[in-house]
């Protein structure tokens, strides 16, 4: 619950984070609806003014397949439920043969404000920000 004129700020891991890595193992993103676009629509539908809506993506690199497997054990939702090293040895060997193991991390930032009592929708959002990419632009909140 926000008081009138209150601010809500969230930075989240996009539900499509490391989708290119998951695709190597034929795994679909576990949380495909956790996106800036979905959060933006939900905020507007709730009657909030979107002030900042930014997405970011960038590389994550692994030194070798062993490091990648250790990482995946901490975030198993990027893999098929039946994942084992033995069952996916072919894919892991293919990855081992690559000169670089690089995949895509995704995050988003959303800052919204509730309207002060008696104020109508229509305030424009601030576009951009430090390191922002994929900024949605303006929203009227209506």
N, C-alpha and C positions, 0 to 999 in steps of 0.2 A: 504494500500500500504506500502510495506517495502522497504527501501533503500537497495542497495547491501550490504550484510553482516549484515543486521538488524535482530533483534530478536523479536519474537512474543511469548508471554507467556499467557496461559489461564488456569484457573481452573474453572471447570464447574460441575454442578450437572448432574450426569448421567441420561439419560432419563428413565432408569429402576429403578430410586430411589424409594424406598418404594413399589416396585412391589408386595412384599409379603403382604403388608397391603392392597393394591388395590385388590388383588386376594380374600381377605376375603369378598369383596363386589362385586365380579365378574366384576371388572373393569380392563381393559387392560391398560398398561402404555400409558400415553398421548403423550410422545415424545420418542418412542422406538429407533429412529435413532440417538439420541444424545448420542453417545458412544465414548469411546476412540478409538475403532477400526475404526469407521467411520471418526472421526476427523483426525486420523493418515493417513488413505488412502487419504483423501482429501488434506492433507498437502503434501504428496508425489506426488500426481497427479498435484499439483500446482508447483512442482519443488523445494519445500523447503526441507532442511535437518532437520530431526527430531533428536533433541538432547536429549530430555527427554520425555518419555511417560509412565506415571504411573497411576494406578487406585487404589482406596481405597474403602473399604466397612467396615462398622462397625454398631454396634447396636444403635438403638434409643429406649428408654424405656419410657413408660407412666405409671404414678401412678395409673390411673383408667380410665374407659371408658369416664367419663366426661371430663377429661383432653384430651383424644384422640379426642373426638368430637370437643372440642374447637380448637385444633390444625388443624383438618381437615377443619374447616371453613376458615382457613387462606390459605389453599392449596387445594382447591376443585378439582383440576385436578387429584388428586389421587382417586377420587370417581366417580361412575356412574353419568351421568348428572341428573338423577331423584332422587338423594339421598335426603332423609329426615330422621330424627331420627325415625319418625313414620313408614315409609315404610321399614326401615332396622332394626327395633327393635329386630327381631329375631337374626340377626347377632351380634348386639350390646350386647344382653343378653348372647350370646355364648362367646363373648370376655370378658364380665364382669365375667364370670365363670372361666376364666383362672387365674392361679396363677401369671402369668407375661405377660404383654403386651409389647413385644419386636419385632421390625421389623428392616429392613436393609436399612441403608442410603448408597448411592453410590456417589462417586465423581471421577473426573479424572483431571490430569494435563498434559499439553502438551506444550513443549517449542520447537520452530522451528526457524531456521535461514535461511535467504535467502543467496544464494551463492554470494560471491564477484564476481565482473566482471571478466570473463575469467577463473573461476574455474569450474572444472568438478564435477559431482555428485560422491558420493562414500564415504564420510566421515562417520565413524560409530557413532552411538549414544552412549551416556553415559547411562549405565544400572544402574537402582536402584536409590535410593535416600532416604531421611528420611521418614520412615513409608510407603514406596512404596510397593505395592503388584500388581501382575499381570502385570509386566513390559513387554512390547512387545519385547524388545531386540534390535537388530540392524536393520537399514534400510539404503539402499543405496541412496534413493531418486530418483532412476531411475525406 
